[in-house]
Amino acid sequence: MQFTHHILDILFPPRCPGCQKSGHILCPSCTMQIGPLPPALCQRCCTPLTINGTCKQCQYHPPNLTGLRVVSAYQEPLRSCIHALKYDGNTRLAEPLGQLLARAYLYYGMGADAIIPVPLHSERQQQRGYNHAHLLAEACATRIGIPLHNNILMRHRATTAQVGLKPDERRQNVAGAFLCTPPFATRTLEGRTILVIDDVCTTGATLEACAAPLFAAGAASVWGLVLARPG
């Protein structure tokens, strides 16, 4: 596979989605621009705190997650990279973006027993041909040496796209959409710390919907780790 990619790169050089520079899947310059969120963040949901040190997100809707950590803000060049991976079929971006997730995992001193990608519904995955969250989680898991489990959580109900929905509508849209598969549904995850990986977190509704069945299966804590959230 690497040899094939090498030949294709010679014939059709890759182009960085962030700056369109030829010869890079994700160029060093764009990688350097994907920096951590500014300090003064909520320790639970990673949202910037107000001037008096409070978190509006947790004040009005405390997340049903142990916590959330984010690589960077949803802005260029990261936004174009996520779009290229998710919608344009540029699956090779999963490797450098997964490395950014791994770097954030280590930077924040996170600890997990298992990594789970946010599942796609089978119909959506068949249409797209892959699950971008799984590719990201796979690259991250390989880098930090945490087992990746793609068979614990399933999306048993198709949902409409979250884009354009209000926060309450987002939560209602994905409520009950995820289940633990039968081998893991009955306290199999007792005492475990689970890390759920996705590309973007806007309100946290999808991650919270994933966390509910994991907690029901006995998980002691469920953390979210994503590439970006709106600034």
N, C-alpha and C positions, 0 to 999 in steps of 0.2 A: 504494500500500500504506500509506504514512504517513497519507494522508487517511482511508483506511478505519479505521485504528487510532484516529485522532483522533475519528471519529464514534462508534466502539464505546466508546472511553474515556468519552465523554459519556453514552452510554446505559447502559453497564455499567462503572463506574469500576474500574480494576485495584486489587487488594488486595495489599499487601506480605506475602509468606509468612512473614516473620520476626516481624512484630508485628500483622498483620492490619489495618494502617492503610489506609484507603481513599484512592485517588488516586495510588498509587505502585506501579510494578512492583517496585522495591526501594527502600525509603525511605532518606533520608539518615541517619537515626538508626541503622538497622540496618547500613548500609554502614560507618558509623564504628566499629561494634562488631566488624567483621571485620578484626582487626588481625593483624600478623605474629606468627609463633611467637616465644616468648621466646628470648633469646640463649643462647649455649653450645650450638650445634647442630653436629652432625656435618657437615663440609663436603662429604661425599659423599652421604649419604642423608637429611640434614635431620632426623635423629632427635635429641632432646635427649640430651646427653652425661651420663654418670654423674658423681658428685661428684669422681672422680679423673680425669675428662677422657677416658674411653674411651667407645666406642659399642658397645653390646651387639649391635645389629643387624648392623653390619659385622664385629664380632668373630667371630660364629658363622655368618653367611652374607653374605659380601661381595657386594654387588649387581653383577649383570652389566650395569650401566649406568655411564656416565661419571659421572653425578651426578643428583640429584633436588632440585628446589626446590618449595616448598609455599607457598601463599598464607596459610593460616591453619589453626587446629585444627578438627577435625570436631565442632563444637559450635554451639549456637544463637547467632545466627540463621542462620549459613551452612548448617547441616545441613538446616533446613526449605527453604531456597532450592534446594539441590541436589536434594532429594526432589521438590520441585514441578516442577523442570525435567525430571528424569529419568523420573518416574512419573506426574505429573499433567498432562502435556502443556503446561505453561506455558513454551513455547519463547521467549517474549519475555525471560525471565530470562537467556538466553544472552548478551545484549548487556552488561548491567551486570556479570555474572559474568566474561565474557570480558575486560572492562576491568580487573577485578581481576587476572586472569592477566597481562595486559599490564603492569600496574603492578609485579607481582612480577618479571617478566622484566627490567624496567629497574632495579628496586631491587637485584637480585642481580647486575647487570652481565652477564647472559647474552648469548651470541652464537650465532646459528644461521643456516644457509644455507637451511633449509626447515623448515616445520612440518607435522607429520602427526598427525591425530587417531587415537586407538585405534579400530580398526574394529569394527563390530558384524557378526555373521554375518548373511547376507542374510535368513534366516528371522526372526531377532530384529528386524532393522530393518523388515521388512515388517509385523510385528506392532505395533511401536511407532509406525511412520510416520516416524521420523527417528532420527538418531544424535546424541545430546546432546553427545558429545565433538566431533563435527564442528562443531556450532553454536558451541561454546565456542572451538574452535580458529580458526574463521572470524572471530569477533569479535576475538580476540586478534591474529591475523595482520593484520587490517585496521588495528588501532590502532598496531602497531609496524612495519608495512611489510615483513614477512617473507613470502615466498611460501608459500601453503598448497597442499599436495599431497594430494589424496584418492585418488590412483590408484597410489601406490607400494606400500602395504601392504594386504593383504587377510586377512580371517579365514576360512580355508578349512575350518575344522572347528568345528562348534557345540560349546559347552561349557556345563556346568551353572553356575548362579550361584555366585560365590565366597563369598557370605555364609554364615557358619556353618562353613566349612572351616578346618582347621588349616593352618599355614603350609606344611608339606610337601605337604598335599593340594591347596592352592592352586597350588603350582608344578607339581605333576603334572597338575592339571586343564587348565592352559593351555599345557603344554609342546608345542611344535610346532603350536600352533593358528594361528599367523600365518606368512604367506609374502610375500615381495616378488613383485609381479606380473612376468610375463616381461620386459617392457621394462627393468626395473630390477634384475633378479636377478643379472646377470653384471657385477659390478664397476662398475656405472654410477654408484654413489654414492661412488666413490673420493675419499677426502680430505674428504668433506663432514661438516659438523656438523648433526645432525638433532635437532629438538626434538619429542618426543612428548607430546601433551596428553591428559589425562583428568580426570575429576571428582575421584575419591578414590583415594588409595593407602593400602592397609593393610599388606601385606607387600612390595609391589613386584613380585609374581609376574607380573602382567599386563604391566607395563611392561618387565620383563626378557624376557618371551616376545616382545614386539614388537621389542626391541633385537637379539635374536639374528639374525634374517634381515637386518636393516639392517647389522649388522657384517659379515655374510657377503657382502653386496653391496658392501662396500668402505668403508662409513662410517667416518670417523676417530674420531668420538665421537657418542654418543647420550645426550641428556639427557631427563629427564622433568620435566614441569611440571604440577602438579595444584592444584586448589582447596584440598583438605584432606587431612589424615591424622589418625588417632586420636591424642589427646594422651597 
